[in-house]
Amino acid sequence: MVVVSSMAIVGAGPGLGAAVARRFGREGFGIALVARDRERLDALVRELGETGITVRGFAADVRRPEELAHALDEAGRALGTVEVLQYSPVPHRDFMRPVLETGHRELVGPIEFSVYGPVAAVQQVLPGMRRLGRGTILFVNGGTAVVPRPERAGTSIAFAAETAYGHLLHERLAGEGIHVGQLVIPGSITAGHARKDPRVLAQLLWNMHRERHGFRHFADDLDS
């Protein structure tokens, strides 16, 4: 397969990450998978590689910005300039504490995860996109990015900050041919669901990359 450009999926796993890798890989993109667990990452790379996709794995923790930036730098060197960045790691359960049980220390993890990580990732790949004269940055968030929940204070606060960052990028970079979009997925990603099956979501993300209109898109109704 001739690789036309590369895509980096931060927080890649066997569900949405694998589905997106297959969808973009079919279009000729080289795929860089970024995740913490090297063993699971290697298994996913082997599985996807058997389908003919050009894919490599890069281990990094999104809560360590320098580590994440290094992984994306390696990805660009191995697969070519990153044209599409997807930031979609799944938040830790301990980020979802009730608001009255959430002190400043409990917010460190969510902020590292949903603010420092995205900023580090974008800053690493943006120069390459600017050299290409094109690019797409996709943020994937849960419903608390739009409707804060008092029982999920960490993600509600951190996703709101990530959303603000993404929206600022959307407005600032549009004139440079770089599209920034957010996909909000209320509830759980569910195999077989008409709107939240991984393959359905992967197609939606592909459409966002191709159609390049608007910042926020919804996978399903917020009250579902």
N, C-alpha and C positions, 0 to 999 in steps of 0.2 A: 504494500500500500504506500502511495506517495503522500507524505505528510504535508498538508498545506499550511498548517500553523499549529500552535499548541494551546491546550486548555489546562489550567490548574484547578483541581477540586480540593479545597481545604476542608478537612473533616470528612474525607471519603470513607464510606462504609459499604456493606453489601446491599443496602436498600437503595436510597435515592442516589448516592454517589455512583454506585455501579450502573444504575439505569442511565444516569446522565453521561457517564463515560461511554456507554454503548451508543447512545444517541449521537453525541458529538463525534465519537470515533468513526461511526458510519459515514460521516461527512468528510473524513480524512484528517481530522485533528489528531495530533499526538496528545496523549492524555497523561498528565502528571497527577498522581494521587498523593495527597499529603494527609497523614494521620499519625497518631502517637504510637500505636502498637505495631512494631515492625513485623511480628509473626503474622498477624491478620492482614497487614498490608501486603506482604509477600504472597500470601494465599490469594488475595484478590487480584493482584497483578498477574499471577499465573492463570487464574480463571478467565480474566478478560483477554489476556494475550492469546489464549487458545481460540478465540473468536476472530483473530486477525487484526485486532486493534493494536496500534503502537502505544504501549503504556509502560510507565515506569513509576516506582514508588519512592517516596521521600519521607522519612520519619521526622516528625517535629511536633512539639507541644505548642498549641496556639497561645498558651499563657506565658510563653517565653519568646518575646518578639524577635530577638536576635536569631534564635534557633529557627523560627518560622521564615524569617527573611533569608537565611542561609539556604534553607530547603528550596525556596522558590528561585533563588539564584542558581542553584544546582539544576533545577528543573529547566530553566531557560537555557542553560548551557547544554543540557543533554537532548532537549527536544526542540529547541528553537524558541524564539521570543514568545512569551505568553501573551496571546491575543485575548483570551477569555479567562477571567478569574471568577470562580464561584466560592463564596465563603459560606459554609453551611455545617459547621460542627454542631453536634447535639449537646445542649447544655447539661451540666451535671445536675443530678437530683437535689444536691444540697444547696443549689442556687435558689431553690423554690421554697423558701421559708416564708411564713406569715410576716406581714410588714412590722408588727409590733415585736417580733422576735428577730428582726434584722437590724443589727447595729452596723457601724461603719466597717468593722472587720469582716462581716459577712458579705459586704459588697465588693471587697477586693477581688475575689475570684470572678464574679460576674462581669466586672468592669474589665479585668484583664482579658477575659474570654471574648467579650462582645464589643470592646472598644480598642484596647491596645492591639489585639490580634488583627482585626480588620485594617486598622491604620498601618500596621507594619506590613501587612500583605499588599495593600494598595501602593504604599510608598515604594515597595520593592519592584512591582511590575509596571508601574505607571511610566517610568522613563522609556521602557521598551515599547509600550503602546504608543507613546508619543512619536517615537522614531518610525513606527509602522504607519502612523497617521490614522489608526483605527484601534478599536478595542471595546470590550464589554466587561463590565463588573457587575456580578449578580450576588445580591445578599439574600439569603433564605432565612426567614424568621418564623417563630410561632405567633399565635394570635395575640399574645401579651405585648407585642410590638405596637399594636393598635389600641387594644383595650386592656389597660393594666388591671391585674387581679391582686387583691389584697393578700391572698394566700400564696402568691408567687412573686414576692416583692423583688427578688434579685433579678430575675429575667425581665420583669416589667420595667424596672429602672434601666437596666443595661441595654435591653432591646430598644428602648426609647432613644438612648444615646446613639446606638448604632444606626437607627433609622435617621436621626438628625444628620449624622455624618454622611450617610449614603445620599440623602436628599441634597445636601450641600455639594457633594461631588457631582450629582446629576445636573445641577444647575451650572456648575463651574466648567465641566468638561464637555458638555454637549457640543459646543462650538469647535471642539478639536476632533470631532469624529469618534469620541469615546462615550459609549452609552452606559449609564448606571441605572440599574433597576433593582427592585425589591420584590420577592415573592413571599407573601404571607400565607402560611399553612396552618389554619386553625385546627387544633386537636392533633391526632396522630396520623402519620403516614400509614396507610392501610392497604395491603395487597388486595386487589379485587374491587376496591372502592372506585366508583365511577369517576371521581374527581381527585382522589388522593392516593391512587395507586402509583408506585414509583415510576412506572413507564409513562403514565399520564402526566405526571409532574415534570418528567424529563422532557417531554414534548412541549410542555408549556414554557419551560426554560429555554428550549431551542427557539420557540416562537418569539420570546422576549429578545433573544439575541438577534434574530433576523429582522423583526419588525421595528424594534428600536423606538417604541413610543411610550411615553408615560413613565413615571417612576414606580408606583406601587401597583402590584397585581395580586389578586386573591385566588387561592386554589379552591376555596370553598367559602360558604357563608360563615360569618363570624359566630353566629348563634347555633351552628350545627354541632 
